[in-house]
């Protein structure tokens, strides 16, 4: 099976490896129900929509991909395709209209707009 996971989409916050269940940290409350725009270093733009149930949907180039998100030690972690996991620093919520440049634990750099 050929899975295409764009670099910008790898703002991968998910429950598979990141969350062990239980209560979510306070900062998670600021992301549930939100939509963020992510721009990869190559210019590709993805839209991430965060569900309150830990689900995340990424839209890019007319495609949608579903995954899981979770908070872990001030990091926003994603799991895509059941096993691909990547975490991003997220000590404070991204405010609406704010843009941040962040680097994942895999070395990927993106700009995130709230």
Secondary structure, DSSP 8 states (H G I E B T S, - for coil): ------TGGG--B-HHHH--SS---GGGGGTTT-EEEEEETTS-EEEEEE-TTSEEEEEETTEEEEEEEEEETTEEEEEETTTEEEEEE-SS---TT-EEEEEBTTS-EEEEE-
